[in-house]
Amino acid sequence: MAEMMYNVGKIVNTHGIRGELKVLRITDFEDRFQIGETLYIARENADPVPLTIDNHRMNKGFDRVHFTDYDDINDVEAFKVAYLQIAESHLTELDENEFYYNEIIGCDVFTANGENVGIITEILAPGANDVWVVKRENGSEVLIPYIEDIVKSVNVERADITIEPMEGLLD
């Protein structure tokens, strides 16, 4: 069975004529884009292709990445809108109370008194803390900030989360 792959960036465009790509980063781990790192390009109906980073820089909020042996715009044109991934075996061990997005998305959320709030469908990272988007049974959404005062327990094995909502949070 093939190893699980996880998205760390989305290629949004080429940059220049020498094979550089403009990448929207979707990971908190900056070391994923260091020179010498191997990422995999994931395209529809194709096996992931390993690529080694030989140049990286930040520009206007995007990662500019160049891969070994891809020195022309024609070499990378087909990569536009593809995802850059890492293999599960390259995931970093996290500290206590730190989780990968894929561990949180899909979890059921309950209040401390057992009320079902809904299912986490998305994670936003607007600044100081993540915000979990929870879809309720009625189709509406509620935003839950990932802070100690609200999130009381996370059990990724059972895929459930317990919160103590502050007044007005679930209205």
C-alpha positions in Angstrom: 0.0 0.0 0.0 1.3 3.4 -0.9 2.4 5.8 1.9 -0.1 8.6 2.8 0.9 12.0 1.4 0.1 15.4 2.9 -0.2 18.8 1.2 2.4 21.4 2.2 1.9 23.9 -0.6 -0.1 24.7 -3.7 1.6 25.8 -6.9 -0.3 28.9 -8.0 1.9 29.9 -11.0 5.3 29.9 -12.7 7.6 32.8 -12.0 10.0 33.9 -14.7 11.4 31.7 -17.5 14.0 29.7 -15.5 11.7 27.1 -13.9 10.9 28.9 -10.7 7.4 28.4 -9.2 5.2 30.6 -7.0 3.8 28.5 -4.1 1.1 29.2 -1.6 2.4 27.6 1.6 -0.1 25.4 3.5 2.1 24.3 6.4 3.4 25.9 9.6 6.8 24.1 9.1 9.2 26.5 7.3 11.8 23.7 7.0 9.6 21.9 4.4 11.0 24.5 1.8 14.7 24.4 2.7 17.2 23.8 0.0 17.9 20.0 -0.3 14.4 19.0 0.9 12.4 16.6 -1.2 8.8 17.4 -2.0 6.4 15.4 -4.2 4.3 16.9 -6.9 0.8 15.6 -6.9 -1.2 15.8 -10.1 -4.5 14.2 -11.0 -4.2 10.6 -12.3 -0.4 10.4 -11.8 1.9 9.0 -9.2 3.6 11.6 -7.0 7.0 12.7 -8.5 9.8 13.5 -6.1 11.5 16.9 -6.6 14.5 18.3 -4.7 14.6 22.0 -3.8 17.8 23.7 -5.1 16.6 27.3 -4.5 14.1 29.0 -2.3 13.2 32.6 -1.4 10.2 34.5 -0.1 8.6 37.1 -2.3 5.4 39.1 -1.6 4.0 36.5 0.8 4.7 33.5 -1.5 7.4 30.9 -1.5 9.4 31.0 -4.7 10.8 27.5 -5.3 13.1 26.0 -7.9 13.7 22.3 -8.2 16.9 20.5 -9.4 16.9 19.7 -13.2 13.8 21.9 -13.9 15.5 24.9 -15.4 13.0 26.2 -17.9 9.4 27.4 -17.8 8.4 24.7 -20.2 9.6 22.1 -17.6 7.3 23.4 -14.9 4.3 24.8 -16.8 2.4 21.5 -16.3 2.9 21.9 -12.5 0.5 24.9 -12.2 -2.3 24.3 -9.7 -0.7 21.0 -8.5 0.0 20.4 -4.8 3.4 19.9 -3.2 3.3 17.1 -0.7 5.4 15.2 1.9 5.2 11.6 2.8 3.7 10.6 6.1 7.1 9.2 7.2 8.5 12.8 7.0 5.9 14.3 9.4 7.5 15.9 12.4 6.7 14.7 15.9 4.5 17.3 17.6 4.4 18.6 21.1 1.5 18.0 23.5 -1.6 19.9 22.5 -0.3 20.4 18.9 -2.0 18.7 16.0 -1.9 18.3 12.3 -4.8 19.9 10.4 -5.8 16.5 9.0 -6.1 15.1 12.6 -8.6 17.9 13.5 -10.7 18.3 10.4 -13.5 15.8 10.6 -13.6 15.7 14.4 -17.0 15.9 16.2 -17.2 18.9 18.6 -19.2 18.6 21.8 -19.8 21.0 24.7 -18.7 19.9 28.2 -22.3 19.0 29.0 -22.5 16.7 25.9 -24.3 18.8 23.4 -23.2 18.0 19.8 -22.0 21.3 18.2 -21.0 19.8 14.8 -18.0 18.7 12.7 -14.8 20.6 12.0 -14.7 21.3 8.3 -11.8 23.8 8.0 -9.1 25.5 10.0 -8.3 29.2 9.6 -5.0 30.7 10.7 -5.7 34.4 10.9 -3.1 35.3 13.5 -2.4 34.5 17.1 -4.4 31.3 17.2 -6.1 28.9 14.8 -9.9 29.1 14.4 -11.8 26.0 13.7 -14.8 26.2 11.4 -17.6 23.9 12.7 -20.5 22.9 10.5 -23.7 22.5 12.5 -26.5 20.0 11.8 -28.7 22.8 10.5 -26.0 23.7 7.9 -24.8 26.9 9.7 -21.2 27.4 10.7 -19.7 28.4 14.0 -16.1 29.6 14.5 -14.3 28.1 17.5 -10.9 29.8 18.5 -8.3 27.2 19.5 -7.5 28.6 22.9 -7.2 27.0 26.3 -10.2 28.8 27.8 -12.5 27.2 25.2 -11.0 23.9 23.9 -10.9 21.6 26.9 -9.9 18.3 25.3 -8.9 16.9 21.9 -8.9 13.1 21.3 -7.7 12.4 17.8 -8.1 8.7 18.2 -11.8 9.0 18.9 -12.1 12.1 16.6 -13.9 14.2 19.2 -13.2 17.5 20.9 -14.8 19.0 24.0 -15.2 22.7 24.3 -16.5 25.1 27.1 -18.1 27.8 24.9 -18.0 31.4 26.3 -21.3 33.2 26.3 -22.6 33.9 22.8 -20.1 31.7 21.0 -22.6 29.2 19.7 -25.5 31.7 19.0 
